[in-house]
Amino acid sequence: MAEYKCAFNGPLVAEQFGCELAMPVTRRGGPDIACVSEEAHRRCQVIMQYMKVAALPVFGVEDNPLTMPHSVLLKTQFGGLLGLQHMIDVAAEGTEVKNINALLGRALAQYGNLEAIPYGQLVDAITGHHLKRRRAK
């Protein structure tokens, strides 16, 4: 079975969000998440890319894994998904997404295609998201 690196691995590794297609794996750098569906993986990659295009200029950083702070990537993942959840369901509250795959499927159904999702409306949720601090070991 092929493994596809999850575009939203931060919230899943932190065990704060869930996804029915997520499979925990161990890589050289430690725990990670793989997607078991090529189609879902491709959809998540595209959505994450659009979220970065909308949010990174506000942070003043480029989409470069060598220079972009990891916290900006995590804020984009967490805040982008929470913002999307709120856009899809205004009554949605909380700080978790129970099933990322289902959320993105609902977004696709509501907006018709990935390009039509109003990613600019997610910027406030992304920039306003506060990451949980790590506990000292």
C-alpha angles and dihedrals in degrees: 000000000000120000122218118196108242116244090211098044096133098071091040096050088048087053091230096116132034139216129186090218098049119115119187113230136172119234132175091274093050134260118007140162128245126194118230094207123071092199094050090045091054091048092050092048091053094047092048090050091052090048090053092048089054098043110032096071089057089055090046094235136118126234094260119130091209096056107022111098112244089230090063091053091049093047089051092051098043099035094040093054094043091048091049091049090053091047091052094043114021089192091058111117135174139062101274142071109215096199120016093187092054092046093052090046090054090048091051091048092049098046100032097229139021095254092057095061107109097238092171088068089061095061095088091050090048098047092040096051114112115210119222113250119243117248117242113252 
